[in-house]
Amino acid sequence: MEPGSLIAVVRHRAQLSQGELAERAGTSRPTLSSYEHGHRSPTLSTAARILAAADHELTAVPIVRFEERTTRRGRTVAVPSHLPRLPPAQALATVRLPLHLHWSAPRRSFDLRDRAQRARVYEIVLREGGPMDVLTYVDGVLLTELWPDLVLPREVRAAWATVVDQAMTEAA
């Protein structure tokens, strides 16, 4: 996302006018407008200051990349470079899995606040899902907590073991 677009999104989330945000950030409304419209580009420190004035922070989050690993039976398992984090509302939502993941009961809802239901979703997604499914339904911290209890095929568990073990080691 471009810096100006990010500033505009944050300003709208904070329900501030350009003038209000500019005043809080110690800049002028025309300057803020030129950032939002892409006519000027703020420095990193200026963007951080503007975002902070809207009660947001600028952070660097690693990009999750996926490696397709093929099992002995020819199935592919999408394994992330590191465990993704989800916003709490998404990590603990009530979800219906798409048909390509859960064809046996397509209308079933899963409450991810419930540990047993979350475990079932994670088992399905790790076994059947692709990268977008992992990024949509699996929170890395919650996965590490469930990991010892998940019922997974041996090859799926082996494919994911390195990234899960790495996350647990970093957390210790």
LUMBAKOL-432035 format. One record per residue (C-alpha): residue number from 1; residue in three letters; x, y, z. Coordinates in steps of 0.05 Angstrom, whole numbers, plus 5000, padded with zeros to 4 digits. Layout:
<recs>
REC seq type   px   py   pz
REC NUM  ALA    X    Y    Z
...
</recs>
This chain:
<recs>
REC seq type   px   py   pz
REC   1  MET 5000 5000 5000
REC   2  GLU 5026 5069 4983
REC   3  PRO 5041 5116 5042
REC   4  GLY 4987 5165 5023
REC   5  SER 4934 5111 5017
REC   6  LEU 4955 5084 5085
REC   7  ILE 4949 5153 5116
REC   8  ALA 4880 5162 5086
REC   9  VAL 4855 5094 5110
REC  10  VAL 4881 5107 5180
REC  11  ARG 4851 5176 5181
REC  12  HIS 4783 5148 5161
REC  13  ARG 4788 5093 5214
REC  14  ALA 4803 5146 5266
REC  15  GLN 4743 5187 5241
REC  16  LEU 4786 5249 5232
REC  17  SER 4783 5303 5180
REC  18  GLN 4846 5322 5143
REC  19  GLY 4848 5387 5184
REC  20  GLU 4841 5350 5250
REC  21  LEU 4895 5299 5233
REC  22  ALA 4942 5353 5206
REC  23  GLU 4935 5394 5270
REC  24  ARG 4948 5333 5314
REC  25  ALA 5008 5313 5272
REC  26  GLY 5038 5383 5269
REC  27  THR 5032 5392 5194
REC  28  SER 4986 5431 5148
REC  29  ARG 4922 5405 5117
REC  30  PRO 4948 5419 5045
REC  31  THR 5010 5378 5060
REC  32  LEU 4969 5321 5088
REC  33  SER 4924 5324 5027
REC  34  SER 4983 5321 4980
REC  35  TYR 5008 5258 5017
REC  36  GLU 4940 5225 5012
REC  37  HIS 4933 5240 4938
REC  38  GLY 5003 5216 4922
REC  39  HIS 5029 5284 4899
REC  40  ARG 5083 5281 4954
REC  41  SER 5112 5224 4992
REC  42  PRO 5126 5231 5067
REC  43  THR 5190 5207 5098
REC  44  LEU 5186 5146 5142
REC  45  SER 5190 5187 5205
REC  46  THR 5136 5236 5180
REC  47  ALA 5090 5178 5161
REC  48  ALA 5101 5147 5231
REC  49  ARG 5086 5214 5264
REC  50  ILE 5021 5224 5224
REC  51  LEU 4998 5153 5238
REC  52  ALA 5014 5162 5313
REC  53  ALA 4971 5225 5313
REC  54  ALA 4913 5180 5290
REC  55  ASP 4928 5129 5345
REC  56  HIS 4962 5079 5298
REC  57  GLU 5034 5056 5292
REC  58  LEU 5078 5040 5233
REC  59  THR 5105 4970 5240
REC  60  ALA 5145 4922 5198
REC  61  VAL 5114 4853 5192
REC  62  PRO 5151 4796 5156
REC  63  ILE 5119 4772 5092
REC  64  VAL 5094 4700 5097
REC  65  ARG 5119 4660 5038
REC  66  PHE 5097 4589 5023
REC  67  GLU 5135 4528 5000
REC  68  GLU 5096 4471 4969
REC  69  ARG 5120 4404 4996
REC  70  THR 5100 4340 4962
REC  71  THR 5084 4279 5004
REC  72  ARG 5102 4208 4983
REC  73  ARG 5031 4199 4958
REC  74  GLY 5036 4260 4913
REC  75  ARG 4995 4309 4954
REC  76  THR 5021 4379 4965
REC  77  VAL 5025 4413 5032
REC  78  ALA 5031 4489 5034
REC  79  VAL 5081 4507 5089
REC  80  PRO 5093 4579 5109
REC  81  SER 5162 4610 5120
REC  82  HIS 5139 4630 5189
REC  83  LEU 5073 4625 5226
REC  84  PRO 5022 4678 5207
REC  85  ARG 4986 4722 5258
REC  86  LEU 4913 4740 5250
REC  87  PRO 4876 4799 5280
REC  88  PRO 4839 4775 5342
REC  89  ALA 4770 4784 5311
REC  90  GLN 4790 4739 5253
REC  91  ALA 4828 4688 5296
REC  92  LEU 4767 4679 5342
REC  93  ALA 4711 4687 5292
REC  94  THR 4655 4638 5275
REC  95  VAL 4671 4612 5205
REC  96  ARG 4643 4567 5151
REC  97  LEU 4697 4534 5112
REC  98  PRO 4694 4536 5036
REC  99  LEU 4672 4474 4999
REC 100  HIS 4742 4456 4976
REC 101  LEU 4762 4448 5049
REC 102  HIS 4700 4419 5082
REC 103  TRP 4656 4384 5031
REC 104  SER 4625 4334 5079
REC 105  ALA 4585 4387 5118
REC 106  PRO 4588 4451 5077
REC 107  ARG 4538 4490 5120
REC 108  ARG 4572 4475 5186
REC 109  SER 4597 4534 5226
REC 110  PHE 4659 4530 5271
REC 111  ASP 4668 4576 5331
REC 112  LEU 4743 4589 5334
REC 113  ARG 4736 4612 5406
REC 114  ASP 4722 4540 5423
REC 115  ARG 4788 4501 5428
REC 116  ALA 4760 4436 5401
REC 117  GLN 4726 4469 5341
REC 118  ARG 4789 4511 5327
REC 119  ALA 4830 4447 5328
REC 120  ARG 4784 4415 5277
REC 121  VAL 4789 4475 5231
REC 122  TYR 4865 4476 5237
REC 123  GLU 4868 4401 5222
REC 124  ILE 4826 4411 5160
REC 125  VAL 4864 4472 5135
REC 126  LEU 4934 4443 5147
REC 127  ARG 4913 4379 5112
REC 128  GLU 4871 4406 5055
REC 129  GLY 4885 4480 5049
REC 130  GLY 4929 4524 5007
REC 131  PRO 4966 4588 5025
REC 132  MET 4904 4633 5025
REC 133  ASP 4867 4584 5070
REC 134  VAL 4925 4584 5120
REC 135  LEU 4928 4661 5119
REC 136  THR 4852 4664 5129
REC 137  TYR 4841 4613 5184
REC 138  VAL 4906 4596 5221
REC 139  ASP 4936 4639 5275
REC 140  GLY 5008 4619 5291
REC 141  VAL 5004 4629 5366
REC 142  LEU 4939 4590 5372
REC 143  LEU 4968 4536 5327
REC 144  THR 5029 4526 5372
REC 145  GLU 4983 4518 5432
REC 146  LEU 4942 4465 5395
REC 147  TRP 5000 4431 5360
REC 148  PRO 5011 4372 5408
REC 149  ASP 4937 4354 5405
REC 150  LEU 4923 4361 5330
REC 151  VAL 4907 4297 5293
REC 152  LEU 4946 4303 5228
REC 153  PRO 4974 4254 5177
REC 154  ARG 5047 4240 5193
REC 155  GLU 5072 4273 5129
REC 156  VAL 5031 4337 5142
REC 157  ARG 5057 4340 5213
REC 158  ALA 5129 4330 5189
REC 159  ALA 5121 4384 5136
REC 160  TRP 5098 4435 5187
REC 161  ALA 5142 4412 5245
REC 162  THR 5202 4456 5229
REC 163  VAL 5163 4521 5226
REC 164  VAL 5122 4505 5288
REC 165  ASP 5184 4483 5328
REC 166  GLN 5220 4547 5306
REC 167  ALA 5162 4590 5331
REC 168  MET 5161 4553 5398
REC 169  THR 5236 4561 5406
REC 170  GLU 5232 4636 5391
REC 171  ALA 5176 4643 5442
REC 172  ALA 5215 4607 5498
</recs>
